Amino acid sequence: MPGRARSLFIVFEGIDGAGKSTQVRLLKEALEQAGEHPVVSREPTDGKWGRMIRESAVSGRMSLEEELHAFEEDRKEHVSAVIRPALDAGKIVILDRYFYSTIAYQGARGADADAVRARMEAQFPIPDAVFILDAEPGVGAHRIVHGRGGQPDHFEDRAYLERVRAIFQSMTGPGVYHVDASMPVEAVHGRIIELLQVVLREGVQR
């Protein structure tokens, strides 16, 4: 990719049904067409802790403390086994969810969002770009049911997602970009490509 002289860490965030997986796929394809070989992953992972979290979404959520612990342990393994080695090798890493989801989802359950963010940033690699796809919970629920053919789980209650969305909307910082996910899929993708070019220019300047 023109202008890239180092590794690049990209994260997609947003409420369930915002279109993250679609945008991850489109960016991966665009990067591959540009001659890159991005490493694509997601959280929760398919490891021991990630499976525990996914199962709880169906069977009944863990306590807030247990949930925070499970996400943190899952992320430690993910960073150690996948993220850090890829970044050290100079690759592009694209994630479908990262610790910003922990801040928003567990924050909406009552955790101190600022304290969770400080704890996450102290432990784990900071992304170069975080694309927060903003969508109303009603839109997300419709996509889950009609797009995926699924049913909302314990993480996807509408009132809860309103609180999650509000926390996502409040997030700011270097490399954090909010994208209107109600736009057509290709328009969202185009905006992400534009923003990624900004990230690359700023990286070159640094």
PyMOL commands that set and color helices and strands:
alter all, ss='L'
color gray80, all
select helices_A, chain A and resi 20-33+48-59+64-88+99-107+113-123+137-147+158-170+185-205
alter helices_A, ss='H'
color red, helices_A
select strands_A, chain A and resi 8-13+39-42+92-96+129-134+176-180
alter strands_A, ss='S'
color yellow, strands_A
deselect
rebuild
show_as cartoon
